[in-house]
Amino acid sequence: MDSKDISEIFQDFTHCTPQKIERCAVGIGNHAYIVTCDNIKYVFRCSMEENAYADTIYWLNELSALNILVPKVLLNGK
């Protein structure tokens, strides 16, 4: 994946054109980017593996329900 792919996917889901896309040097099998749109920064994670983030999304929602500060999952999909 490159910045063009990330920009297209981000725009499809958010209807916002990214101002800046930076690749994070983390993760072995997944790609992580910091996407800035309207001066708000988002973490954009993607993987070619189906359901790669199912456990992460589950636990972030569980921890959030306990009033533990964790990142909010805005969208997930294919």
C-alpha positions as CSV (number, residue, x, y, z in Angstrom):
1,M,0.0,0.0,0.0
2,D,1.1,3.5,-0.7
3,S,-0.1,7.0,0.2
4,K,-2.4,7.1,-2.8
5,D,-4.2,3.9,-1.7
6,I,-4.5,5.2,1.9
7,S,-5.9,8.5,0.6
8,E,-8.5,6.8,-1.5
9,I,-9.6,4.5,1.2
10,F,-9.7,7.3,3.8
11,Q,-11.8,9.5,1.5
12,D,-14.2,6.7,0.7
13,F,-15.0,6.2,4.4
14,T,-14.7,9.8,5.8
15,H,-15.5,12.0,2.8
16,C,-12.5,14.1,3.8
17,T,-9.4,14.7,1.8
18,P,-6.2,14.1,3.8
19,Q,-3.8,17.0,4.2
20,K,-0.9,14.7,5.2
21,I,-0.2,11.0,5.3
22,E,2.8,9.6,7.2
23,R,3.8,6.0,7.4
24,C,4.6,4.8,10.9
25,A,7.6,2.5,11.3
26,V,5.7,0.1,13.5
27,G,4.2,-3.3,13.0
28,I,5.5,-6.3,11.1
29,G,2.5,-7.6,9.2
30,N,0.3,-4.5,9.3
31,H,0.6,-1.0,8.0
32,A,0.0,2.0,10.2
33,Y,-0.3,5.6,9.0
34,I,-1.0,9.0,10.7
35,V,-3.5,10.7,8.5
36,T,-4.2,14.4,9.0
37,C,-7.5,15.8,7.9
38,D,-8.9,19.2,8.9
39,N,-6.0,19.4,11.3
40,I,-7.2,16.3,13.2
41,K,-4.8,13.3,13.3
42,Y,-6.1,9.8,12.8
43,V,-4.3,6.5,13.1
44,F,-5.1,4.4,10.0
45,R,-4.2,0.7,10.3
46,C,-4.6,-1.8,7.5
47,S,-3.8,-5.4,6.9
48,M,-4.2,-7.8,4.0
49,E,-5.3,-10.5,6.5
50,E,-9.0,-10.8,7.0
51,N,-10.2,-10.0,10.6
52,A,-6.7,-8.9,11.6
53,Y,-8.1,-6.4,14.0
54,A,-11.1,-8.3,15.4
55,D,-9.5,-8.9,18.8
56,T,-8.1,-5.4,19.0
57,I,-11.5,-3.8,18.3
58,Y,-13.2,-6.1,20.8
59,W,-10.8,-5.2,23.6
60,L,-10.8,-1.5,22.8
61,N,-14.6,-1.5,23.1
62,E,-14.5,-3.6,26.3
63,L,-11.9,-1.3,28.0
64,S,-13.8,1.8,26.8
65,A,-16.9,0.6,28.5
66,L,-14.9,0.5,31.8
67,N,-14.0,4.2,31.4
68,I,-10.4,3.3,30.5
69,L,-9.0,5.8,28.1
70,V,-8.2,4.0,24.8
71,P,-8.3,5.0,21.2
72,K,-11.8,5.1,19.7
73,V,-12.4,2.9,16.7
74,L,-14.2,5.1,14.2
75,L,-14.5,2.6,11.3
76,N,-13.5,-0.9,10.3
77,G,-14.1,-2.8,7.2
78,K,-12.7,-4.3,4.1
